[in-house]
Every structure is written in C-alpha cells, then in structure tokens.
Amino acid sequence: MQRAELAEYLRARRAKLKPSAVGLPEGGRRRTPGLRRQEVAQLAGMSIEYYIRLEQARGPRPSRQILSALSRALMLNIDERTHLFHLAGETPAPQSLLRRDVPPSILHLIEGLTDVPAYVLDAKYDILAWNDLAVAFIGDLSAHPEHDRNVLRWIFREPVPELFTDRQHLAFARSSIADLRAALGRYPDDPSIGAFVEELLRASPEFGQIWAEHEVEVRRDLSKTIDHPEHGTMHITCQVLLIPDRDQRLVLYVTAPGSPSYATMQRIRAERALAADALTRSRYTPNT
C-alpha cells in the first residue's frame, strides 16, 4: 500500500469533482474547489473520520469494498479505478459479467484492416466481430447463429482423434483451455462461462482430460501453420491485442512481408476484392 500516493490521489480527484456532477447543491462559497471531505464520505457510505485518515495517509488499509465505494463516489473511470486499487495494494475487482459489445472504434479498425485478417474474441472464445479477410480463414460467421460462433465449441464439438498426436493442435487446445479456466476465475458471477464448460465436459472426453489438469494461462501471441484448403500451407503469427475495458481480444493473422505466406495473403485479398466487386456489379446491373 502506497499511503502517501493514495492520500494525494484522493485529494486530487476530490478537488476535480464538482458538486453538481454528483447531484449535490453548490451550497454557497467554497474555500477550495471540488467536493468537501464530508461529501465524499457521505457518497461512499463511510465515516468522515475514516475518510480524513485516508487523506492524511493514516489509518487501516482500505478494503476492496471501501475502494469500490470511493470509486463510485469520485466517479472514477476504469483506468482511474484501477490506479486507486493499485495504490491501496489491491487487485481491481473483476467485472461481474462478460461484455459482448465491441467498442465502435475497434469495429472501425478491423473494417479498415484490408491486408490482415482480424476478429474479436470474448473471454470464453465467442467471436464477436470480424473483417472480410478473416472470412477466408474462419468462414462466413454471419450464416451461423450467435451462440455457435465459438472457437472452442468448433474444436471439441466432435471427437478429436488427432488432438494428442498433432503437436500444434494440442498446444493450441491446451493454451485455450487454460485461458478459459482463467476467465472462469475472473467471472465467478457469470453463469454463461460455467454452463459453457459443462457443455464441453459433456461433449468431449478430450476437453475433460485437459481441463482436469487445472492449467491456467492467459492467451498470448502464437505462431502457427495453417493448411488453407485452397491456397496451401501458410505460416502466420496470431497477434493478440487486449481490449482492456471489455476484457476482449483483437486477433490478427500476421505474415512476414516478403515471405511466401505474405504473398499468399495478398493473393487471397485480391481474390476476395474481385469477388466483392463482381457481386456489387451484379446487384446494380439492370437485366437485359
């Protein structure tokens, strides 16, 4: 716990918050800008004496409940709240439920990535959004119901005889299941993750065998070889970028410039662009 820094941070955030922003009257002249200590204490549901000790770098270490209450009282955003918890020597409490809404800026980003397949995963491996080039690798998901757009369900829906003989397949399955277990720990109140794990345990002995090993790992970048049904073998890096305020991941299929795989990726892109252009022309060409 960084007492002095925590006290300074509380004072600074209190000074920046106008009473009207939290539904309080201005109440005449104030000697200093922002909220009074008593007002913050009332909004957070704690005694004024305890709050004063926090701002004076004294008193006991605040609990997670107290820190959450202060975050609400001071109207902290997710980054400010995380910083408050870290100053108090605590790990921020996890979100209670998975979020499926992808930030509009991420949707714009993947749409503009015309040279790189890109898609967005949530913590239980549901694919939430994808760009056109990704369709060449993961299929046209718009033809599938939302509940069936899940990477792990695709892997384990049927028996997987090659799972324990193909090293790359096994490594991906292990890391994905370890990542799913980590997500289960982050979201104890979200019933969808527990139900999904139960579904896979019923459907797949292979999943159950790996799940029973209790490995935990957060998904990171992965190099893999893809045997594309139309274009042959490609060597790619699955670049994984975290979308922190949603606990989602942006996955990019990256190929090294100048490599045969890069040339193949450009060929796939050109073919999809030609197909899209032909479809557009057919829609707007009058019948003769």
TASUL-V378039 format. One record per residue. N is the residue number from 1. RES is the residue in one letter. SS is DSSP state (a for helix, b for strand, c for the rest). PSI is psi as a letter, one per 20 degrees, with the letter a starting at -180 (* if undefined). Layout:
# TASUL-V378039
n=N res=RES ss=SS psi=PSI
n=N res=RES ss=SS psi=PSI
This chain:
# TASUL-V378039
n=1 res=M ss=c psi=p
n=2 res=Q ss=c psi=n
n=3 res=R ss=a psi=g
n=4 res=A ss=a psi=g
n=5 res=E ss=a psi=h
n=6 res=L ss=a psi=g
n=7 res=A ss=a psi=g
n=8 res=E ss=a psi=h
n=9 res=Y ss=a psi=g
n=10 res=L ss=a psi=g
n=11 res=R ss=a psi=g
n=12 res=A ss=a psi=g
n=13 res=R ss=a psi=h
n=14 res=R ss=a psi=g
n=15 res=A ss=a psi=h
n=16 res=K ss=a psi=i
n=17 res=L ss=c psi=p
n=18 res=K ss=c psi=q
n=19 res=P ss=a psi=h
n=20 res=S ss=a psi=h
n=21 res=A ss=a psi=h
n=22 res=V ss=a psi=j
n=23 res=G ss=c psi=k
n=24 res=L ss=c psi=q
n=25 res=P ss=c psi=q
n=26 res=E ss=c psi=g
n=27 res=G ss=c psi=l
n=28 res=G ss=c psi=a
n=29 res=R ss=c psi=q
n=30 res=R ss=c psi=p
n=31 res=R ss=c psi=h
n=32 res=T ss=c psi=q
n=33 res=P ss=c psi=q
n=34 res=G ss=c psi=a
n=35 res=L ss=c psi=q
n=36 res=R ss=c psi=q
n=37 res=R ss=a psi=g
n=38 res=Q ss=a psi=h
n=39 res=E ss=a psi=g
n=40 res=V ss=a psi=g
n=41 res=A ss=a psi=g
n=42 res=Q ss=a psi=g
n=43 res=L ss=a psi=h
n=44 res=A ss=a psi=i
n=45 res=G ss=c psi=k
n=46 res=M ss=c psi=r
n=47 res=S ss=c psi=q
n=48 res=I ss=a psi=h
n=49 res=E ss=a psi=g
n=50 res=Y ss=a psi=g
n=51 res=Y ss=a psi=h
n=52 res=I ss=a psi=g
n=53 res=R ss=a psi=h
n=54 res=L ss=a psi=g
n=55 res=E ss=a psi=i
n=56 res=Q ss=c psi=j
n=57 res=A ss=c psi=k
n=58 res=R ss=c psi=r
n=59 res=G ss=c psi=r
n=60 res=P ss=c psi=r
n=61 res=R ss=c psi=p
n=62 res=P ss=c psi=q
n=63 res=S ss=c psi=r
n=64 res=R ss=a psi=h
n=65 res=Q ss=a psi=g
n=66 res=I ss=a psi=g
n=67 res=L ss=a psi=h
n=68 res=S ss=a psi=g
n=69 res=A ss=a psi=g
n=70 res=L ss=a psi=h
n=71 res=S ss=a psi=g
n=72 res=R ss=a psi=g
n=73 res=A ss=a psi=h
n=74 res=L ss=c psi=j
n=75 res=M ss=c psi=l
n=76 res=L ss=c psi=q
n=77 res=N ss=c psi=a
n=78 res=I ss=a psi=h
n=79 res=D ss=a psi=g
n=80 res=E ss=a psi=h
n=81 res=R ss=a psi=g
n=82 res=T ss=a psi=g
n=83 res=H ss=a psi=h
n=84 res=L ss=a psi=g
n=85 res=F ss=a psi=g
n=86 res=H ss=a psi=h
n=87 res=L ss=a psi=h
n=88 res=A ss=c psi=j
n=89 res=G ss=c psi=k
n=90 res=E ss=c psi=q
n=91 res=T ss=c psi=p
n=92 res=P ss=c psi=q
n=93 res=A ss=c psi=q
n=94 res=P ss=c psi=q
n=95 res=Q ss=c psi=q
n=96 res=S ss=c psi=h
n=97 res=L ss=c psi=q
n=98 res=L ss=c psi=q
n=99 res=R ss=c psi=p
n=100 res=R ss=c psi=i
n=101 res=D ss=c psi=o
n=102 res=V ss=c psi=p
n=103 res=P ss=c psi=p
n=104 res=P ss=a psi=h
n=105 res=S ss=a psi=h
n=106 res=I ss=a psi=h
n=107 res=L ss=a psi=g
n=108 res=H ss=a psi=h
n=109 res=L ss=a psi=g
n=110 res=I ss=a psi=h
n=111 res=E ss=a psi=h
n=112 res=G ss=a psi=i
n=113 res=L ss=c psi=n
n=114 res=T ss=c psi=i
n=115 res=D ss=c psi=i
n=116 res=V ss=c psi=p
n=117 res=P ss=b psi=p
n=118 res=A ss=b psi=q
n=119 res=Y ss=b psi=r
n=120 res=V ss=b psi=p
n=121 res=L ss=b psi=q
n=122 res=D ss=c psi=a
n=123 res=A ss=c psi=i
n=124 res=K ss=c psi=k
n=125 res=Y ss=c psi=k
n=126 res=D ss=b psi=p
n=127 res=I ss=b psi=o
n=128 res=L ss=b psi=h
n=129 res=A ss=b psi=q
n=130 res=W ss=b psi=q
n=131 res=N ss=c psi=r
n=132 res=D ss=c psi=g
n=133 res=L ss=c psi=h
n=134 res=A ss=c psi=h
n=135 res=V ss=a psi=h
n=136 res=A ss=a psi=i
n=137 res=F ss=a psi=h
n=138 res=I ss=a psi=i
n=139 res=G ss=c psi=r
n=140 res=D ss=c psi=n
n=141 res=L ss=a psi=i
n=142 res=S ss=a psi=i
n=143 res=A ss=a psi=i
n=144 res=H ss=c psi=q
n=145 res=P ss=c psi=q
n=146 res=E ss=a psi=g
n=147 res=H ss=a psi=i
n=148 res=D ss=a psi=j
n=149 res=R ss=c psi=m
n=150 res=N ss=b psi=p
n=151 res=V ss=a psi=g
n=152 res=L ss=a psi=h
n=153 res=R ss=a psi=h
n=154 res=W ss=a psi=h
n=155 res=I ss=a psi=g
n=156 res=F ss=a psi=j
n=157 res=R ss=c psi=h
n=158 res=E ss=c psi=r
n=159 res=P ss=c psi=q
n=160 res=V ss=c psi=n
n=161 res=P ss=c psi=h
n=162 res=E ss=c psi=j
n=163 res=L ss=c psi=g
n=164 res=F ss=c psi=j
n=165 res=T ss=c psi=h
n=166 res=D ss=c psi=o
n=167 res=R ss=a psi=g
n=168 res=Q ss=a psi=g
n=169 res=H ss=a psi=g
n=170 res=L ss=a psi=g
n=171 res=A ss=a psi=g
n=172 res=F ss=a psi=g
n=173 res=A ss=a psi=g
n=174 res=R ss=a psi=g
n=175 res=S ss=a psi=h
n=176 res=S ss=a psi=g
n=177 res=I ss=a psi=h
n=178 res=A ss=a psi=h
n=179 res=D ss=a psi=h
n=180 res=L ss=a psi=h
n=181 res=R ss=a psi=h
n=182 res=A ss=a psi=g
n=183 res=A ss=a psi=h
n=184 res=L ss=a psi=h
n=185 res=G ss=a psi=h
n=186 res=R ss=a psi=h
n=187 res=Y ss=c psi=m
n=188 res=P ss=c psi=h
n=189 res=D ss=c psi=i
n=190 res=D ss=c psi=o
n=191 res=P ss=a psi=i
n=192 res=S ss=a psi=h
n=193 res=I ss=a psi=g
n=194 res=G ss=a psi=g
n=195 res=A ss=a psi=h
n=196 res=F ss=a psi=g
n=197 res=V ss=a psi=g
n=198 res=E ss=a psi=h
n=199 res=E ss=a psi=g
n=200 res=L ss=a psi=h
n=201 res=L ss=a psi=h
n=202 res=R ss=a psi=h
n=203 res=A ss=a psi=h
n=204 res=S ss=c psi=o
n=205 res=P ss=a psi=h
n=206 res=E ss=a psi=g
n=207 res=F ss=a psi=g
n=208 res=G ss=a psi=h
n=209 res=Q ss=a psi=g
n=210 res=I ss=a psi=h
n=211 res=W ss=a psi=h
n=212 res=A ss=c psi=i
n=213 res=E ss=c psi=i
n=214 res=H ss=c psi=k
n=215 res=E ss=c psi=q
n=216 res=V ss=c psi=p
n=217 res=E ss=c psi=p
n=218 res=V ss=c psi=p
n=219 res=R ss=c psi=p
n=220 res=R ss=c psi=a
n=221 res=D ss=c psi=q
n=222 res=L ss=b psi=p
n=223 res=S ss=b psi=p
n=224 res=K ss=b psi=r
n=225 res=T ss=b psi=p
n=226 res=I ss=b psi=p
n=227 res=D ss=b psi=n
n=228 res=H ss=b psi=p
n=229 res=P ss=c psi=h
n=230 res=E ss=c psi=h
n=231 res=H ss=c psi=j
n=232 res=G ss=b psi=b
n=233 res=T ss=b psi=p
n=234 res=M ss=b psi=p
n=235 res=H ss=b psi=o
n=236 res=I ss=b psi=r
n=237 res=T ss=b psi=p
n=238 res=C ss=b psi=n
n=239 res=Q ss=b psi=p
n=240 res=V ss=b psi=o
n=241 res=L ss=b psi=p
n=242 res=L ss=b psi=p
n=243 res=I ss=b psi=n
n=244 res=P ss=c psi=h
n=245 res=D ss=c psi=i
n=246 res=R ss=c psi=i
n=247 res=D ss=c psi=l
n=248 res=Q ss=b psi=r
n=249 res=R ss=b psi=p
n=250 res=L ss=b psi=o
n=251 res=V ss=b psi=p
n=252 res=L ss=b psi=p
n=253 res=Y ss=b psi=o
n=254 res=V ss=b psi=p
n=255 res=T ss=c psi=q
n=256 res=A ss=c psi=p
n=257 res=P ss=c psi=p
n=258 res=G ss=c psi=i
n=259 res=S ss=c psi=r
n=260 res=P ss=a psi=h
n=261 res=S ss=a psi=h
n=262 res=Y ss=a psi=g
n=263 res=A ss=a psi=h
n=264 res=T ss=a psi=g
n=265 res=M ss=a psi=g
n=266 res=Q ss=a psi=h
n=267 res=R ss=a psi=g
n=268 res=I ss=a psi=g
n=269 res=R ss=a psi=g
n=270 res=A ss=a psi=g
n=271 res=E ss=a psi=g
n=272 res=R ss=a psi=h
n=273 res=A ss=a psi=g
n=274 res=L ss=a psi=g
n=275 res=A ss=a psi=g
n=276 res=A ss=a psi=h
n=277 res=D ss=a psi=g
n=278 res=A ss=a psi=h
n=279 res=L ss=a psi=h
n=280 res=T ss=a psi=g
n=281 res=R ss=a psi=h
n=282 res=S ss=a psi=h
n=283 res=R ss=a psi=h
n=284 res=Y ss=a psi=j
n=285 res=T ss=c psi=p
n=286 res=P ss=c psi=q
n=287 res=N ss=c psi=q
n=288 res=T ss=c psi=*
